[in-house]
Amino acid sequence: MKGQYAVIGLGRFGSSLATTLHQAGNEVLAIDRNEERIEEYKDHVTYAVVADSTDEEALKSVGIRNFDAVIVAIGDDIQASILTVLILKELEVKKVVAKAINKRHGQVLYKVGADWVVFPERDMGERVATQLMSPNVLDYIELAKDYSIKEVKVPPSMIEKNLRELNLRARFNITVIAIISDGKVSISPSPDRIIKEGDILVVIGENKDLDRFEKFD
Ligand code: ADP
């Protein structure tokens, strides 16, 4: 089922978020106090409204409470960002996601009730650094401090072997939870599954074990 999202602030982060959600088939309301921004993006979202999000009545009048999540993508105007989150929580919005430009800003956003604070520059910096160091890792999710799920390109030496022969659990202490082959995902692949060139393994494990596997070739 598709979702209903409201994105407040159409800067670089907010506009990318809003158009991505819309392209994926979700209903997206975009709000910005700058009319030019609204003009620019109105054809790339479902509804686009010129409004100041620090105006509680304006938020009420667009039915902001009914959205699955509201994303506050205001960056530089820290005061407006904090005030907006506060109002959204007071209006009992189910999920408020907010962008922070630094650590202090993030702490305040959590204090006023944001459910999830994102730090786009910091997070992207971490991601780019990780990918530079491990070019075989296409994507990853950190599960806890020491555990992750990673999408890893198969090393050449593993091609044309099946999972039983590869024995990754014994050799690396990691588990293959899925294989992506030509864009198709097979969850929980059978031990007889033969690894093909270009396959991507989705593996779960402790970071130190995953690191060893990524560097193997
Ligand atoms: P980025 O760093 O992602 O480019 P910006 O801080 O440059 O983000 O852009 C934030 C956007 O949020 C701008 O388009 C601005 O007009 C909008 N904005 C800022 N304050 C408010 C507000 N109170 N209500 C609605 N939109 C706002």
Residues whose N, C-alpha, C, O or C-beta is under 5 A from the ligand:
A	BS01	ADP	G9 L10 G11 R12 F13 G14 I31 D32 R33 N34 R37 A51 D52 S53 T54 A73 I74 G75 D76 D77 A80
